[in-house]
Amino acid sequence: MSTNPYAVPPNEQQPAPEPYLQPRQSSRAVPRVLSALGGVLLTPVALGMVIYGGSRLQRVFAQAYSVGEDPMGLILLLFGALLLLGVALLGAVSGLGPVIGGLIWGVLPGLAALAGSSDLVGLMYDIGGRELGVGLVTWLVMGALLGSGALLVGAGLVGTLTRRRPTSRSAG
């Protein structure tokens, strides 16, 4: 036995403290489900509003060379664009929402239209009516639906890759 009053017996030594607290691992299920639902449900609404508002503005512009005469078309276009921005921002919660929304409502219909299905064009007119059908077919043929879907997929992938990137602990 040691005569040192400050000596700690080997079986009573305290473990070395962690240099920093470990973050608690929480489940990502709820953010993934909310993001996926937002992507699947908000993307077609946002695209529909942008397409319908743009179609109305295009019709007014063709008649009077002015877009200010159809405030409803302008409001729909702007609100739809804000909804698309919201879907893209869901990538900060989980990349699943923008990826699924972009694939289902943008990339796949865009690729189907570019593959040359004439039945698809007739279906768009039947489903969307006159103005929405014309706007949707225009977006499909121009590749804008494919492009907006690809941008949503990219936003979701960036959100996912950013979350997975290790944080550097370097000083300034």
N, C-alpha and C positions, 0 to 999 in steps of 0.2 A: 504494500500500500504506500501511496505517496503521501508525503506530509504537506504537500502544497494544497492549501484550502480552496484554491481556485481551479484546480484540475477537475475535469469532468470524466467520470468513468466511461469507458468505450461503449457500453451498451446504452448510455443515456445521452449520447451526442445528438444534437438537433440536426435535421437535414439542412443542407444548404438551400437558402431561399432562391426561388426562380428570379432571373434577372428582370423579368417583366411578367405581368399577368397574362396568362393565355386567354384569348377570347373564347367565350362559350360557343360551341358549334350549335347553331339552331337549324331547324328544318327549313328548307327552301320550298317546301311543297305549296304553302299558301301563296307566296309571291308568284310562283310559276303558274298556278291555276288562275290567279287574278289577271296576270299578264296575258295568258293564253286566251281567256275569255274576252278580255278587252281587245286583243288583236283580232279574234274571230268575229266579234260582234260589232266593234266600232269601225273596222276597216271598210266593210261594204257600205255602211251608212255615210262615212266620210267621202268615199269615192263617188257614191251616188249623188251626194250634195254638190261636190265639185263638178262632176260631169253634167248634172242637170242645170246648175247655175251657169256653167260655161256655155251650155247649149242655148240657154235663154239669151245670154249676152251676145252670143254669136248671131242669133236670129235678129235681135234688135240692131246690132251693129251693121248687119247686111242691109237692113231697111233704112236706117237713119244715120249711119256712120257715127254713132255715139253709144257708149255703154251706160251713161248716166240716166237713161230713160227707163231702165228696168232695175229699180233698187232691190227687188226681191231676188233677182238673179245674182246680183252683186253680193248680197248678204249670204245667200246659199253658198256661193263660191268661197267667200272668206271664211265662213263658219266650217265648211268642209275641210278647208286647208288647215284650220286650227285643230280640227279633230284628227287629221292625218299627222300633224305634229305631235298630238297627244299619244297616238299609237306608237310613233317612233320613240317618244320619251319613255314609253313602257319598257324599252330596252334597258333602262337604268334599274328597273325592278327585276326583270328577268327577260332575257333575250328571246324567250319562247314566243311571246305574244306578237312582236313585229315579224318574226320569221314565219310563223304560221299564217298570220294575216296576209303578209306579202306573198307567200306561196299560193295560198288558196284563192285570194281575190285579185292577184296581180300577175304573177309569173305564169301560173298554169293557164288561165284564160288567154293571156297574151300569146303564149306559145301555141295554144290551140288555134287562135285566130291567124297567126302567121303561118301555121301549117296549111291553111287554105280551106278550111271547112266553110262552105257556103251555107250549110244548114245552121251554123252558129250565128251568122248574120241575121237570118230570118228569125231565129229564136230571140235574139236581142230586141228586134223590133216588136215581136209579140209580147215579150215580158215587160219591156220598158215603156211602151207607148211611143208616141211620136218624138217628143223632145229628148227624153232620156234614151230612147233607142238610137236616135241619130247621134247623140253625144257619145254613147257607149261604143257604137260602131266606129265613130271617128277616132276615139281613143284606142280602140283595138287595132285599127288599120295603121294608125300612125306609130304604134308601138309605145304609146304613153302609158298604157296600163301595165305593160311589161316593165317599163322603166320605173314606174312608181312602186311596183311590187319588188323589183330588185333593190330599190333604195330602202324599203322597209326591211327586207331580209338583211341588207348591210347594216342597218341600224341595230337590229337584233344581235347580229354577230359581233359588232363592236362592243355592245353592252356586255355580252358574255365574255369576250376575250379580255376586256378591261377588268372585269371582276376576277378573272383567273390569273392575271399577271401579278407576280409577287411584288410587294412594295419594297422599294430600296430603303435602306436605313442610313444612307450616307448623309453627312452633314453638308449643307449648302453648297 
